[in-house]
């Protein structure tokens, strides 16, 4: 691995807080996943806002609107190669239970850790996913890593789960956080690097089970309503 730059610790604090105990590479557990200490299923409200604003990252959060709370942190003094800086955290709550079901972290900076250090830190916190779940695009020097699990917490990969998807496809249905009967918790991390290190990264952590179950219930109730309407004779 590459030697860590002197500013790595500060950059790492901006990236995410390490969990109290790192996950073993072969024992990935989505129940332990978090971003900056925020976990799926946590209740929303003033206490969560206070928790985030107490982080050393310096976040300030607005009130939740349309079930989304937006938090902004201090910006990098140097823009990234794309000419922008970002330091945002978005938390989305379930419309009924008001618990966290999706967390997004977006950061843009002038310079950051090396790609090797970024991968090392991700794997230390979340465990190492199967090789098929790590993508690298040389033309943009971009990595995307997926941790995808079914509703029972079992790892889902785009190669090896052909019983649940098109056998001729390399796509993992849980990579896009889509609402379907298979997927449970999914985490996606993407980052882009240049000569000065990683200049942008994005994390999305979501649990789509409750959203999918409610969608199925609405569709079933709508179909029952239509069937009742079709079977009810008109009044003349």
N, C-alpha and C positions, 0 to 999 in steps of 0.2 A: 504493500500500500504506500501511497505517497505521504511525505511528511506533511503534517498539518500546519497551515500558516498560523502566524501568531494571533490573527483575528478570528480564528475558527470558533473559539468558545463563544464570542459575542454573536457571531453569525448563527451559531447553533441555537442560541437562545431565541433568536428571531424565528428560527425554523420550527422547532417544537420542543417542548419539555420532555426529557426522557422519562419513561415510566419508572416507578420505584424499583421494579425488577425487570430486567431485559428478558425478552422471550427467547427460548431456545430455538435454534433453526429448525429442528424437526418437530417442535411442539407448538405450532402456531395456534393461538386461540383468539378468535375475533372478539370475544367477550372482554378482552383486556385492551383492545385498541382505543386510542384516544388521539386527539389533536390538541396540543396545548392544554392537556388536562381535561378537556371536554369530552365526555363519553356519550355514546348513543344511549337513549333512554333516560337521560337526565331530565328532570323537570325544568321548564322554563321559568321565567319570572325574575324578580329583583336579585335573588340570591345568586343565580347564574351570572347575571350582569356584573354583580359585585366581585364574583370569583375571577372573571376574565379581566376586569379593570385592575385587580390586585396583582396581576402578573407583572414581572419585571419588564415585559415588552412595551409597556406604556400604552395599552389599548384604551380607547374611549368608545363606548357602545351607545347606540341610539335605542329608542324603544322599538320593540318588535312591531313590524308592519306587514300585513298579509302573511303572518306566521314566520317571518324572517327577521332575525336580529343582525344588524350590520355593525361590525367593530373595526375601527381603523387605528393603526399604529403609526409611530414616527416613520417618515420616509427616508430612504437613503439619500445622502447629499449628492451622490453621483448617479445620473440616469444610466440605465442599462443600454446595450447596443441598439435596442429598439427605440430608445429615446424616452423611456417612461420609468416611473418608480411606483411600486405598489406595496402595500403592507396591510392586507385586509383579511378579516375573518368573518365568515357568514355562517349563521346557525339557523337551520330551518326546523320548525316545530310541527308536529302532527296537529291537524286542525281539530281533532276531538280530544286526544289525551294531553295535548300541549307538551309532549315530551320530545326531546331531540331525536330527529330521524336522519338528518343530514348535516355534515360539517364541511365547510370548504375553506381552504387556506390559500391565499394568492400573494406571492411576493415577487417584486422586481427590484433589482439592485445593480449597482455599478460593478461590483466584484464580489465573489463569494468563494466558498470552498471548492476544492477540485471535485470532479465527478467521482473519483475513487472514494473520497471522504464522504460525499453525499450518499453513495451506495452503502458504504460501511455503516453510516449512522442509521439509515433506513432499516437495514437488515438487523442491526443491533436492537432497534426498538420493536419492529414488527415481525421479525423472523424472516428467513430467506424463502421466497416463494419458489415453485418449480421453475426450471429454466425456460419453459415455454411461456412463462408469464412476464418475462423481461424482454423488452423490445428496445432496439437501438437504431436510430436513423442517422447514418453518417453524414448525409447532406446537410442536416440541420444540427448535428451534434446533440441530439435529443434522446433522452431516455424516458421510457414509460414503463412502470412496474405495476403489476396488478396482484392484489390479494383478494380472491373471490371465494365465497363460501355459499353452500346451499342452505336451505332453511334449518337443517340439523347441525350446521357448523362444520360440514365436511368440505374440504378443498375442492373447488371446481376449476378445471383447466380447459383451455381450448383444444388441447390434445389429450385425449384420455377419457373424455366424458361423452363419447359419441352416442350413447344411449339417450341423451337428453337434448341433442341438437343435430343439425344436418351433418351426416358423416362425411360429406365432401367439403364442409366449411371449416376454416381455422378460427372462426370467431367464437368468442366466449359470450354467451348471452348475458352474463353478469357483469361484463366489463362496462356496459353503458348505463348501469343503474336503472334498467328497465323494469317495469312491473310485470312479473311473471311468476308462475307457480314454483319455479326452481329456486330462485335467488333469495339469499338472506342478507348477510353483511358483505359489503364490498369496499375495498380501499384502492384508490388509484393515485399514484404519485408520478408526476411528470416534471422533468427539469431540463433546462437548456444551458449549455456552457460555451464559453469562448476562451480566448487566451488568458483572461484574468479570472477564470473560474466560472462557477455556476452563477448566471445572472438573472434567472427566473425559475421559479418552481411553483407547482400547483398540487395540492392534495385535496382529495374528496373522499370522505368516509360516509357511508350511508347504510341504512337497514330498511329495505323496501317491503318487508313482510306485512307490516300493518297497513301500509298504503295499498298493497295488492289485495289483501283480504277485504278491505273496505270497497275497493273497485269491484271485486267479484260480487260482493253483497249488493251493491247498487245495481249492477247489471242483472242480477237474479231478480231483484225486486221489480225492476223495470219490465223484465220479461213476464213476470207473474201479472203485473198490471195490464200488459198488453193482451195476455191470454184471457184474463177476466173480461176485458173489454170486448174481445172477439166472441166470447161465449155468452155474453149478455144480450138477449134480444132487445131490439129497439122498442120504444114506446110510441104508439100512434094515437 
